[in-house]
Amino acid sequence: MDWLAALLVWIAVGARIGRAVVRSASTVRVSIVLAVGFLALAQTLLVDDVARLLEPYVDVPIVIGLCWIGVAAASAAITLTTRPTLDAVQRRRAIAAVVCTGVAAGIASVAFPTVAWTFVLLTLPLIIVTGVGMVDRTPLGRAVALFCIGFCAPGFVAVSVVFGSTPRHSILTAGALLMAAAAVWVLATSWVRARILLWRINNLHRTLTRRFPEVLGEKRSGAPTVLRASDHVSEIMDALYLQVGAGQFDDGVAAPADSGARAGRVAQTVRDPLSDPIMGGHWIAVPSGVSLARWVTMIAFEFGR
C-alpha cells in the first residue's frame, strides 16, 4: 500500500512539474511543485524497504519531519499568496517569514524532532481557515477542499507527536493521497471535460471540416487534449461562419432568445444547407450567458438528434 501511495504522489509531482514548465512561473505554481515534491519524499520514506535501506545513513523519522516542514511551509506560501488583504510587499515579507521560520524549525528538529511537527501544527490554522474560505463548487474549490481535508492528517499526527505519541503512518498516507489528489484535481478535471467535449462534438466537427477543410489549422502531433478540444471548438465556429455566408447575408429573422431553439435551427442548416434558407450571422453568435464550448455542444447535440 505504501509503495502504491508513493507512486501516486510521484505521479502528481510529475503532473505539477509539467504544468509549471508549460506555464509562466508564479509563486503559487512553484510552491505547489515544492509542496507535492516534499510530500512525495515523505511518503517514499514511509515505505518499509526504503526506510530500512536508509536507516544506516540517516535518521528516517527526522527526515520525514523535515519533509513535512517543507510541505507546510510551501502550503503556507500558497495560502499567503491568495490572501486579498495583503499587498505585494506584505505578501513577500510574510512568505519570507514563513520560509525562514521553517528553515529554523528544520535545523532545530535535527536535535529536537518534535519541533518539526510543532511547525506543522502552527501552520494548520492558517491553511485551513484560508482554504475553507475558498471552497466552492468549482474544480478549484473542490481541490482546495480536498487539500484542507488532507492537511488535517499531518495536523492530527502533529498533535499526537507533541503529546508524546508515535506518528501513525497510515494517517500520513491518507493525508498524502488526498493532498496529491488536490494538487492535480484541476488538471484532471480539465482533461476529463476536454475528452467529453471532444466526444460530444466529434460528428459535428467531422461534418463541418469535410465541408470546409480550409478551417483546419496546422496539425500538432501530441497536442494536449485540452488544446485539441479548444482547437475543435474554434474550427467548428469558423466553419459555421462560412456556412452562413461569412456574414454577407441576413434572413431578416431575429434569433430566438431560447438558446436551444437557436441551436436547433443552426444544426438544421448544417444538416441540410440546401433545404433551409440562408440564415444571418447573428444566429451563430454565442448567446448571452452561455460559454463558447457549451454553445458548440448544444449545436452538436441538436445535430446528432
C-alpha positions in Angstrom: 0.0 0.0 0.0 2.8 2.4 0.9 4.5 1.7 -2.4 1.3 2.4 -4.4 0.6 5.6 -2.4 4.2 6.8 -3.0 3.8 6.1 -6.8 0.6 8.0 -7.0 2.1 11.0 -5.2 5.1 11.0 -7.5 2.7 11.0 -10.5 1.2 14.1 -9.1 4.6 15.6 -8.8 5.3 14.9 -12.5 1.9 16.5 -13.5 2.6 19.6 -11.5 6.2 19.9 -12.9 4.7 19.6 -16.4 2.2 22.3 -15.6 4.9 24.6 -14.3 7.1 24.1 -17.3 4.4 24.9 -19.9 3.0 27.9 -18.0 4.8 31.0 -16.8 6.4 30.5 -13.3 4.5 32.0 -10.4 4.7 31.8 -6.6 1.7 29.5 -6.5 2.8 27.1 -9.2 6.4 26.8 -7.8 5.0 26.4 -4.3 2.7 23.6 -5.4 5.6 21.8 -7.0 7.6 22.1 -3.8 4.7 21.1 -1.6 4.0 18.0 -3.6 7.7 17.2 -4.0 8.3 17.2 -0.3 5.1 15.2 0.1 6.3 12.6 -2.3 9.7 12.3 -0.4 7.9 12.0 2.9 5.6 9.3 1.5 8.5 7.4 0.0 10.3 7.3 3.3 7.2 5.6 4.8 7.9 2.6 2.6 9.5 0.0 4.9 12.1 -1.2 2.3 13.2 2.4 1.7 13.4 3.2 5.4 15.5 0.1 6.1 17.8 0.9 3.3 18.4 4.5 4.5 18.5 3.8 8.3 22.3 3.2 8.4 22.9 6.7 6.9 20.1 9.0 8.2 17.5 9.2 10.9 14.4 8.5 8.8 11.8 9.9 11.3 13.7 13.2 11.4 13.9 13.4 7.6 10.2 12.7 7.4 9.6 15.6 9.8 11.8 17.8 7.6 9.8 16.9 4.6 6.6 17.8 6.3 8.1 21.1 7.3 8.6 21.7 3.6 5.0 20.7 2.8 3.7 23.0 5.5 5.9 26.0 4.5 5.1 25.7 0.8 1.4 25.3 1.6 1.5 28.4 3.8 3.2 30.3 1.0 0.3 29.3 -1.3 -2.2 30.4 1.3 -0.5 33.8 1.8 -0.3 34.4 -1.9 -4.1 34.0 -2.2 -5.0 36.4 0.6 -6.5 39.5 -0.8 -5.8 41.6 2.3 -2.1 41.5 1.7 -0.4 43.8 -0.9 2.7 42.6 -2.8 5.2 43.8 -0.3 3.4 42.4 2.7 2.9 39.1 0.8 6.6 38.8 0.1 7.6 39.6 3.7 5.0 37.1 5.1 6.3 34.3 2.8 9.9 35.1 3.7 9.0 35.0 7.4 7.3 31.6 6.9 10.3 30.2 5.0 12.8 31.5 7.5 10.8 30.0 10.4 10.6 26.7 8.5 14.3 26.6 8.0 14.9 27.4 11.7 12.4 24.7 12.6 14.2 22.2 10.3 17.6 23.0 11.9 16.1 22.7 15.4 14.3 19.4 14.6 17.6 17.7 14.0 18.2 17.8 17.7 14.5 18.0 18.8 12.3 16.1 16.4 9.1 17.4 18.0 9.9 20.9 16.6 9.1 19.8 13.1 5.6 18.7 14.0 5.1 21.8 16.1 5.8 23.9 13.0 3.2 21.8 11.0 0.7 22.3 13.8 1.3 26.1 13.8 0.7 26.4 10.1 -2.5 24.3 10.3 -4.9 27.1 11.3 -3.6 29.5 8.6 -4.0 26.9 5.8 -7.4 25.5 7.0 -9.0 28.9 7.7 -7.9 30.4 4.3 -8.7 27.2 2.5 -12.3 26.9 3.8 -13.0 30.4 2.6 -12.1 29.3 -1.0 -14.2 26.2 -1.0 -17.0 26.2 -3.6 -18.4 24.0 -6.4 -15.8 24.9 -9.0 -12.9 22.5 -9.7 -10.5 24.8 -7.8 -12.9 25.0 -4.9 -13.1 21.2 -4.7 -9.3 20.9 -4.9 -8.9 23.3 -2.0 -11.5 21.3 0.0 -9.5 18.1 -0.7 -6.3 19.7 0.3 -7.7 21.1 3.6 -9.1 17.6 4.5 -5.7 16.0 3.6 -3.7 18.6 5.6 -5.8 17.7 8.7 -4.0 14.3 8.7 -0.5 15.7 9.5 -2.1 18.1 11.9 -3.6 15.2 13.8 -0.2 13.4 13.8 1.5 16.6 14.9 -0.8 16.8 17.9 -0.1 13.2 18.8 3.6 13.7 18.5 3.6 16.8 20.6 1.9 14.9 23.3 4.4 12.1 23.2 2.6 9.5 20.9 4.2 7.7 17.9 3.2 9.0 14.5 0.7 6.8 12.7 1.9 6.2 9.2 -1.5 5.2 7.9 -2.9 8.6 8.7 0.0 10.4 7.0 -0.5 8.1 3.9 -4.2 9.0 3.7 -3.4 12.7 4.0 -0.7 12.5 1.4 -3.1 10.8 -1.1 -5.7 13.5 -0.5 -3.3 16.3 -0.9 -1.8 14.8 -4.0 -5.2 14.4 -5.5 -5.9 18.0 -4.7 -2.8 19.1 -6.5 -3.9 17.5 -9.8 -7.7 17.9 -9.3 -8.0 20.9 -11.6 -5.7 19.3 -14.3 -7.6 16.0 -14.2 -11.0 17.8 -14.3 -9.9 19.9 -17.3 -8.7 16.7 -19.1 -11.9 14.8 -18.4 -14.0 17.7 -19.5 -12.0 18.1 -22.7 -12.4 14.4 -23.5 -16.1 14.6 -23.0 -16.3 17.7 -25.2 -14.3 16.1 -28.0 -16.6 13.1 -27.9 -19.8 15.2 -28.0 -18.7 17.5 -30.8 -17.0 14.8 -32.9 -19.7 14.3 -35.5 -20.3 18.0 -36.0 -16.6 18.7 -36.3 -16.1 15.9 -38.8 -19.1 17.1 -40.9 -18.1 20.7 -41.0 -14.4 20.2 -41.6 -15.1 17.9 -44.5 -17.3 20.6 -45.9 -14.9 23.4 -45.2 -11.4 21.9 -45.0 -9.8 25.4 -45.1 -10.8 25.9 -41.4 -8.4 23.2 -40.3 -5.3 24.5 -38.7 -1.9 23.0 -38.7 -1.9 19.6 -37.2 0.1 19.5 -33.9 1.2 16.0 -33.1 0.9 15.1 -29.5 -1.1 18.2 -28.7 -2.7 18.1 -25.2 -6.3 17.0 -25.0 -7.4 20.4 -23.6 -5.7 22.2 -26.5 -7.3 19.8 -29.1 -10.7 20.4 -27.7 -10.2 24.2 -27.9 -9.0 23.9 -31.5 -12.0 21.8 -32.5 -14.4 24.3 -31.0 -12.7 27.2 -32.9 -12.7 25.2 -36.1 -16.5 24.5 -35.7 -17.2 28.2 -35.2 -15.1 29.1 -38.2 -16.9 26.6 -40.4 -20.3 27.8 -39.1 -19.3 31.3 -40.1 -18.6 30.1 -43.6 -21.8 28.1 -43.6 -23.9 31.2 -43.1 -22.2 33.0 -45.9 -19.4 34.7 -43.8 -21.9 37.3 -42.5 -22.8 38.5 -46.0 -26.5 37.5 -45.8 -29.3 38.4 -43.4 -32.5 36.4 -43.4 -34.3 39.3 -41.6 -35.4 36.9 -38.8 -34.5 37.7 -35.2 -32.8 34.8 -33.4 -35.0 33.5 -30.6 -33.9 34.2 -27.0 -34.1 30.5 -26.3 -30.6 29.1 -26.9 -31.9 25.6 -27.5 -34.2 26.8 -30.3 -31.3 28.7 -31.9 -29.0 25.6 -31.7 -31.7 23.5 -33.3 -32.0 25.9 -36.3 -28.3 26.1 -36.7 -28.0 22.3 -36.6 -30.8 22.0 -39.2 -28.8 24.3 -41.6 -25.6 22.3 -41.0 -27.5 19.0 -41.6 -29.1 20.1 -44.8 -27.9 23.5 -46.0 -29.9 23.3 -49.3 -33.3 22.8 -47.8 -33.0 25.5 -45.2 -32.9 29.3 -46.1 -29.6 31.0 -45.5 -29.5 32.5 -42.0 -27.8 35.6 -40.8 -24.6 35.6 -39.0 -26.3 36.6 -35.8 -27.8 33.1 -35.5 -24.4 31.5 -34.8 -23.3 34.2 -32.3 -22.8 32.8 -28.8 -26.0 33.5 -26.8 -25.7 35.6 -23.6 -25.0 33.6 -20.5 -23.6 30.6 -22.5 -20.0 29.7 -22.9 -18.5 29.1 -26.3 -17.9 25.4 -25.5 -21.4 25.0 -24.2 -22.9 26.7 -27.3 -21.0 24.4 -29.7 -22.0 21.4 -27.5 -25.7 22.4 -27.8 -25.4 22.7 -31.6 -23.7 19.3 -31.7 -26.4 17.7 -29.6 -29.2 19.1 -31.9 -27.2 18.0 -34.9 -26.9 14.4 -33.7 -30.6 14.0 -32.9 
